[in-house]
């Protein structure tokens, strides 16, 4: 029994290493450029083992993207439960929450670029939604904190009532994420100028906060 547990533990560590290594390779070279043999060589395991664990390259790609979201979640963990954050007015909390999208854009450009590539992969490969349940759960979801801050703002009089606050949040969250991915991809057209990327994101956030603020 002890040998069985030891073997399972070793297998789990090798599996986790394969996911972590694939994430690093994807960040460095992009998803399309990385082959299963590259991951296997970097991990020091046989490529057949990778296929046995993950089935396909899509399988390990989903696992790697899930891993990266989970790592980002760890970075933000505790921020919104801190005394510094909770001591602010509701409208200030909402402003700080929305500015987390700028933090994602500025501090993790490689990951944001990878998200765009992953979105295209999901479309081109027609990956079944059932294979994405764990990935979906790993994506940073600021909404529970956003809703709580909204209720605080209603109570302290700094935020006005919105008929559908979830729809409001999703509209601006999707806008900020998609704009971030576009800005990360770089200028494509002759008149594109992304030299004021942070200001563009800030303007959307300011518009949202202005809309929420109770005069």
ABEGO torsion letter per residue (X at the ends): XAAAAAAAAAAAAAAAAAAAAAAAAAAAAEAAABBAAAAAAAAGBBAAAAAAAAGBAAAAAAAAAAAAAAAAAAAABGAAABAAAAABBAAAAAAAAAAAAAAAAAABAAAAAAAAAAAAAAAAAGBBAAAAAAAAAABBBAAAAAAAAAAAAAAAGABBBBABAAAAAAAAAAAAAAAAAAAAAEBABAABBAAAAAAAAAAAAAAAAAAABBX
